[in-house]
Amino acid sequence: MKVSPRGAAIAVVGLAFFTDTVLYYLLVPLLPGYAKSFGLGPMGVAVLFGSYAVALLACTFPLGRLADRVGRRKPMLWGLVGLGATTILFAFSTSFPLLVLARVLQGVSAAATWVSGLALLADHFPAGERGRAMGTAFACSNVGILLGPPASGWLAEHAGPRSPFVLAALLALLDALARAFLLVDVPMETGRRLGARDLLKNRDVRIYAGAMALGSGMWALLESTMPVDLDRRLALTPTAIGLLFAAAAASHAVTSPLMGSLSDRIGRPRVVTAGLLLALVLLPFPALLGNLRAIVAVMLLLGITTSLVLSPASPALADAVEQMGSQSYGSVFSILNVAFAAGMMAGPFLGGALTSLVGLKGALVVLAAGFGAYAPVVWRARPASHP
């Protein structure tokens, strides 16, 4: 059966995002074993995790520019080299420096995958269909979040510490076949080639990059503060806490394509503004409620809130580039990648600092107010951004 170019683009990018996310989260259940084997303290763990973000940020802009020059297919194929090297190094690492090298290569591969993948979807889909397409790709990534840690932990427990990377190798092989045989570039049209500095002059680019940073920062903050609070207040087990966050991730995965499609129909600003206002209302509740069922309900709603904020951001940036008479999607998604990574890094630090000053409840109230304050900024983008 012949696959249409658009169907192939969604299949390739969705599988690439899923594989990248699974490989990222495979490490989480294995971390205690690595810490014991290599004598890692808190700083060693921070270096291991932080090296991924450093590599991602360092390579995002160069790879975005490259994708605009040579097309999307080549960077995505080159990213497979880093993916394969990562899998081998993680499986056979005998020292901490090799683990860090594996994490660095993983960050480089992720930069190539995410920037080129989103640009590929922007090439294949017109403005009125980009939200659904990109939301579907993000949903595939969220499924990776759900499956990666439990699969890794179960395999390591029942088949040995190297067995998760057999799964990684199989996924990487499937991903490689899809990229090699299904991935097709759209011919690049002549137009203005814009770099990050030119793109950041566009108000919509700045606004939606800010929304992306807020959305990613919210979850990084909750993941870094809520487990300790839930253990202290409700004596939840690690398994219960994990299931709680998995439920939120599931609600985000299910609703991500829906909110992207909704933004295609009614406009990006309306959907993002609704998400920001929901965050204003909901964000303090996980720390205020004492009933587990109520907390689960709020976390499910926060998963939907995340979809409202994040799903329209990618197509909105593609729309902005198109309105500027350019196809520099690689460069604009480099900005989005950096915004997402900045939110992931800033969320825990900001949440920790505010919690130290005013407690977790006060911190979440302050941060919720920040989401509310950003809502009018996004709403004012409506005339220029409506598809």
N, C-alpha and C positions, 0 to 999 in steps of 0.2 A: 504494500500500500504506500502510495507516494504521499509524503508529508509536505504541506504547504510551507513556504519560507517563513511565514509568521508563526505557524505551529512549531516548526523546527527551532526558531529563535527562542520561544518560550520554553520548549523542552530542554534545550541546551543550557540556557541561562538558569532555569530553575534547578536542574541537576547540578550545575556548577556551584550555585549558592548553597544547595543542600550539602554537597560534599565538603565544601569549604567549612561550613558551620559544624558539621559532624566532626571533622578533623580537629577543629579548634577545641571543641568540648570533650573530645576523647581524653584529653590530658587531666581533666578535673578529678575523676575518681582515682587516677593513678598517682596523683600528687603526693599523698602520704608515703607511698612506696619509694618514689624518687627522693623525697626529703630524707628518709631513713638511709637509703643507699648512698647518697652523696653528702649526707650531713648538712642539709640545707636549713638555714634559719630563716626568719622573716625577710631579711634583705635578699637572700638567695632566691626565695619564692617570688619576691617582687621583681627581681631582675629577669627571671624566667618568663613571667607574664608580661612585664613591661617591654621586653625586647620585641615582642610581636607588634605592639603599638608603635614603637619607634620605627621599625622597618616599614610598617604600613604607611606612616606619615611621611617618611623620607622618600618613598618610591611613588606615592600617589600622583603628585603633580607631573613628574617626568613621564610616567606611564600614560597619564591622561593626554599629554601633548603628543606622545608617540601614537596613541590610538587615533588621534585626529589626523596624523600625517600618513600612517601606513594602513589604516583600517582597523577594525575591531578583531578580526580573526587571528592575526599574527600574535598580538599580545596575549590573547587567551590561550593560544597554543604554547607560547613560551612559558606562560604561567604553569603549565603542566610539568615543566622541568623542576620548578620549585616544589610543586606538590609531590612529585615522586621522590625527590631528595628528602623532603620532610618526613615522608612515611618511612623510608629506609633508616634515616638517622634516629628517629624516635624508637624504632624497633630494636636497633642494635647499639644504641649509645652506651658507652662505658665510662663516660666522664661528664661532668657538668658543662664544660665548654661546648661539647657536642650537642647537648640538649639545647643550649642557648642558640647555637647555630641552626638547629632544626627549627626553632621558634622564629628566628629571623627570616629564614627561607619561607616559612609559612606566611609571614607578614608580607613578603614580596609577592608571593603567589596570590594572596588575597587581594592586594592592590590591583594586580593585573586582571583578576577575575571580576571584581566588583565594578571597577571603572569601565572596563571594556564591555562587560555584560549589560550594564544599564545603557551605555551608549548604543549597543546593538539593538536593544528594544526600542530606544528612541528613534533609531533609523527605520525600523520596520513598521512602527505603529504611528498613525497620525494622532494629533493632539486629543481628539475625542475618544481614543481607545487606549491611550498610554496608561491611565490610572489603573485600569483593570489588569493590563499586561504586567506592569511593574508590581502591582499588589500581589499578583499570583507568584511572581518570582520571590518576593519577600516572604510569602507564606511558606514556600519551599524551605527557605532558610530557617523559619521558625520551627518547622517540623524537625529539622536537624538539631535544634536546641532541645526538643522534647526527647529525641531518640538517642542522641550522642552519649550523654552521661550514663543513663541506665544500661545501654548496650555495652559500653566500655567496662563499667563496673561488673556486670554479670560475666562477661567474657574473661576478665582478669581473674575473677574469683574461681571460675570453673575450668578455665583452660590455660591459665598462666598469664603473666604480665605482658607478654609479647602478642598475645592473641588479638587484642583490639586492633592492632596494626595490620593483621590479616584482613579484617573487615575494611580498614582504611585502604589497603592495597586494592581490594576488589572494587570499592567505590571509585578509587582513582582511575582504575582501568576502565570502568564503565563510563566515567566522566571523559576520559581521553578519547574513547571511541566516539562518543557523542560529539565532542568538539571537532574531531578530525573529519567525520563523515557527514554531519548534519549542519555544521556551522557555515553560513554563507554571508559574505559581506554585501551590503547595499552599495552600489557605486556612489562614491563621494561626489556631491555636487560642488560646483565652484561657488565660492562665497567667502565672506570674511572669516579669517582664521583668528580666533580670539583666545588670548591667554587669560590667566586668572585675574590679573590686574584689570583688564578690560571688562571681564565679566562681573567683577565685584562692584563696578560702577553702576550696574543695573540694580535698581531697588528691589525687584522681585527676587533676584538671586540672593541678595543679602537677607531678605525677610525669611525665605523658605529654608535657607541654610541655618538660620537661627532657630527655626521651628524644629529642624532635624536635631540640632544640638540639645534643645530642650527635651525632646522625646527620648533620645538615648540617655541623656543625663538623669532623667526621672527613674528609669529602671536600674541604672548603675547605682543610684543612690539607695533605692529600695532594697536591692540585693546586698548592699554593703551594711545597711543599718537594721533592717527588719528581722533577720534571723536571730540576732542577739536579743532584740526586744521581745520577740515571740517566745524564745527560750526562757527569758527572765519572767515574763508576765504570765504566760500560759503553759510553761513547761512542755512545749512541743518538742517532739523528737526530730532528729535530722531528716528522717524519712518523711514525716508530716510536713516539715518546712519545704522540703524538696517538692512534694506533691502540690503544695499550695502555689509555689511559683510555676510549676509545670502547668497547672490549671490556667493561670494567667497567660502563660505563653501560648497555650492551646486556643484560648479565646482570641488572642491577637492573630494567630495563624489563620483561624477560620474567617475572621472579619477583615483581614487585610485586603484581599481582592475585592470584597464588597465595598469597602470605603474608597478604594481606588476607583472603582466603577462609579460610585456615587459622585466622586469629584469630577469625573468625566461629564456627568449630566448636569450638576447644579453649580459647578465651579469649585476650584481648589480652596479659595479663601473661606467659603462658607463651612466646608467640612473641617478644615484646620481650626477655624475659630470655635466651632462646636467642641472640638477636642480640648482646646485650651480652657474653655469655660468649664467643661466636665472635670478637668484636672484641678481647677480652682476649687470645685466643690468636693471632689472625692479624695484628693491626695492626703489630707490629714487623717482620714477615718481609720486606716489600718493601725495607727498608733492609739486611736481614741477608743476603739471598740474592744470589748472584753469577751465577746462571743465568737467562737471559731467559725460558725456557719455564716455569721454576718461578715467576718473578715474575708472568708472565701468569696462571698458575693461581691464585695467591694473589689477584691483583686481581679475577679472576672471582668468587672466593669472597667477597671484600669487597663486591662488588656485591650478592651474595645477602644478605650480612650487613646491608647498608643497607636492603634490603627488609624483613628481619625487624624491624629497629628502627623504621623510619619508617612502613611501611604500616598497622600497627595503631593508630598514635597518633591519627590523625584520627577514626576511628570510636570510639575510646575516649573522646575528649573529647565527641563527640556523645552517647554512652551516658551520660556523667556528667551532662550538661545535662538529658537526659531523666529521669534518676533524681531530679533536683532539681525536677521538675515544671514545666519550662520548655521553650520552643522558641527560646531565645536562642542559636541556632547561629552567627549572624553574629558575635556578641560573643566566643564561645568560640574561633571560628576566627581571630579577630583576634589572640588570645593565641598561637595556634599559629603564625600568620604571623610575629609578632614573635620568637617562639622560634627559628623557622627562620632568619630574617634575623640574629638575634644570633649563632647558631652560625656562619653564613657569615662574619660579620665577626670573631668572636673566634678562629676556627680558625687563620687565617694568623698573627695576632699572637702567639697562645700558642705555636704551633709554631715560629715564628721565634725567640721569646725562649728557649724551652727548647733549641732547636738551638744557639743561641749559647752556652748554658751547658754542655750535656752532649753535644752532637753529635746528629745526626739519629737514630741508633740509640737513644741514651738517651732522647731526646724521645719517640719512639714507644713505648718501654717504659713511660715514666711515664704517657703518655696512655692506653695500653692498660689500665694499672692503674686509671685513673679509670673506664673503662667497666666493668671488673670490680666496682669498688666500688659502682657504681650498680645492678647487677643485683639485689642483695637488696632494694633500695628498691622496684624495680618488682614483684618477686615478692610482696612483702607487700601489694600492692594487689589481689591475686588474689580474695579473698572478695567485695570490693565491685564488681569490674569484670567478673567472668565473665558473659558474655551469658546 
